[in-house]
Amino acid sequence: MRFLSFSGLNINIMGEQKRKEQTESTFIFGKRNYKFMLIGLACIAVGFILMSGGGSDDPNVFSPDIFSFRRIRLAPTLVLIGFGIQVYAILLKPKKDNSSNQ
């Protein structure tokens, strides 16, 4: 093994190279997790899009459209469902790939 010493600091060069070779570049989540994350993100985006609008150009005129079923019930429910899907996607264990072990 080869060591370098710089003012009392010893560095093992061979051990560092072996450690870099042994570590694999793997993703934290599996493919299923990312699919569920995208579905949850789409639900959240659709919910916020449904919440938008309904305003009036004139600030002196009241528009009852802001209290419609779509903005009060449907959109917030979609956003909460989207966040629930996100939590599920994070907690979901990725499937083990059996083909790499054989």
Beta strands, then each sheet from edge to edge (+ up, - down):
strand 1: 3-6
strand 2: 9-12
sheet 1: 1+ 2-
end
